[in-house]
Amino acid sequence: MMNSRERVLAAINHQKLDRIPTDIWATPEVWEKLRKHFETEAETRAALHIDGFASVGPQYTGPSLPEVPENESINLWGMQHKRVDYPTGVYYEQSFYPLAQAQTIDDLEQYSWPQADWFDYSEMRGAAEAAREMRVVQCGYMTPFYQHNLLRGLEQSLIDPIDDPAFTRHLLDRVCDFFYQQHLRMFETCEGLIDVAQVTDDYGSQTGPLIGLKCFREFYKPHVQRFIDLCHGFGIKVFHHDDGAIRDFLPDLVGMGIDILNPVQSTCPGMEREGLKRDFGDHLCFHGGIDNQYVLPYGSVEEVRAEVRDAIDTLASDGAGYILAPCHNLQAVSPVENIVAMYDEAWEYGRL
């Protein structure tokens, strides 16, 4: 029998497994329901046989953040979020985009760009050493396109490359120089201890890409490649999260060296599991794959179990290269019995 660390690493490296490893992403409401059912988070993870990842990162020690009203938040980039209570759960929706009004490169230079020195890295190594005894250690989150969206707003960020290429390149240089320097510091501090880092973005919608390949290759790809090379230079595997229909981007991303693809939203055009495994299974470990829009929230227990079996049969058809998880966060509308069924079927059917 493997432990969780050994099992997840074997899946990533396309090696022989004792069973299909599992992970969980869930909203706070789901965790509250699971804790009521199993009493604690630790007991939940044990009962559901969840392998998962451990995460480490630095402590923010930079300039004090401005005060904001109750039920709002602000981060070091100046992005503000407001609490919104939906019928199915609570989300903090972004309400302020700090560079939305910028029009020139001079405007960008007036912005207070985050600095790698705004963090204390001193406790990271000890945390990574402790975590890796049982878990794969994940560190870092680098997102050129997504960060562009968050700084400018989605609509304006889609217009920028067409409307003002020089402005866009300058903004991305500043964003990505910070990411690079911060992650270099983290990787140097924890050299030899980090297994996985996220070089991630969100290029896909439900029906197709948000941007074209030409735009990706001209503006974002060089930065993504720089981050991938940084990770690989430290022996770190690259976890790439990308929602939706991103099939058109996969040849580029695989050629650039991503190692793990999440969330495998198989209901979107071009993202069918069998085709992904056939075309990219030699290069990628798939993470996710269990439908989180219909099957988990609204399907029957047997539909959930059938979904798990199909995901294992396709994404792990060679007995490797798959970490089973919901495709994105479990939502509050997903019944506990369906969540339990997903992990129970993975435990029973996923033994190899």
Secondary structure, DSSP 4 states (H G I P E B T S, - for coil): ---HHHHHHHHHTT---SB--B---B-HHHHHHHHHHHSSHHHHHHHTT---EEE--PEE-SSPPPP--TTEEE-TT--EEEEEEETTEEEEEEEE-TTTT--SHHHHHTS----GGGEE-TTHHHHHHHHTTTSEEEEEEE-HHHHHHHHH-HHHHHHHHHH-HHHHHHHHHHHHHHHHHHHHHHHHHTTTT--EEEE----B-SSSBSS-HHHIIIIIHHHHHHHHHHHHHTTPEEEEE--S--GGGHHHHHHHT--EEE---TTSTT--HHHHHHHHTTT-EEEEEE-TTTHHHHS-HHHHHHHHHHHHHHHTTTS-SEEEEESSPBPTTS-HHHHHHHHHHHHHHTB-
